[in-house]
Amino acid sequence: MIKKGIILAGGKGSRMSPLTKAVNKQLLPIYDKPLIFYPLSILMLAKIKDVLIIVNKGQLDQYRKIIPNGDNLGMKITYKEQSTPKGLPDAFILGEKFIGKSNVALILGDNFFYGQNLTTNLIKSSKLTKGAKVLLHRVTKPELFGVAKINNEKKIISIKEKPKKYISDLAITGLYFFDNKVVEYSKKLKPSKRGEIEIVDLLNKYKKTKNLYANFLGRGGAWLDTGSMDDYYKTSAFVSAVENRQGVKIACLEEIAFNNKWINKNHIKKSIKFYGNCDYSKYLQKLI
């Protein structure tokens, strides 16, 4: 069972410069909430209460203003600064003490997930005891992503980063579940030509021992990477459309915590006071 999660919210956000020169990308709004709320909500839906958020050096205070320590959500949230981006597996090296002897989930701070069976899917994935599991999603342009080819047993038989020749249309999304070997494996990785340690190399270590499994977001699911201006605004428009049509909020952290029975009505009242007079607070008011 996975009880710990890491959000990798560092990175330069250079594709979104000059917006990201002063503010970390994960603190910019996706419709009515900061982007960081969305990956955090995914870990919460997977019933993960102990979360480490890795941020850029010098940006800790900005994050603490909006998500202090998790008390308001019945969670434990800690932070760690990363001096320079060294690749995704660096999250496990930085988080070694946090992970301890546990299994761990990793979500990228700029990834957005939405779907009908998402919660069921996440809870199923968090039951991982051995090996690694990645969430795959069908895409129309596989050449832009890291893709995975799978066999009939849903085991991954090959992974290719941005393949020039078609091998599969299943993209590897930014959500991963690992057993405790992830720290040891990450430490053995050698930097690639980009000067970073690569997630593909880490996944290949699990593939070699035939312990790399796939889970699927499914047809009705949405996976969006908010790394470029274009995708960023598409995600914002998507959230706006869903919320205004259905009257429900995507990634309302207090609502998820309340449904998980991690907090009570008093916590929500405190949150309303904290956020002040806004639509988010009005929504929270409706919950109680």
Secondary structure, DSSP 8 states (H G I E B T S, - for coil): ---EEEEE--S--GGGTTTTTTS-GGGSEETTEETTHHHHHHHHHTT--EEEEEEETT-HHHHHHHS-SSGGGTSEEEEEEESS---TTHHHHHTHHHHTTS-EEEEETTEEEE-TTHHHHHHHHTT--SSEEEEEEE-S-GGGSEEEEE-TTSBEEEEEES-SS-S-SEEEEEEEEE-THHHHHHHT----TTSS--HHHHHHHHHHTT-EEEEE--TT-EEEE--SHHHHHHHHHHHHHHHHHHS--TT-HHHHHHHTTSS-HHHHHHHHHHH-SSHHHHHHHHH-
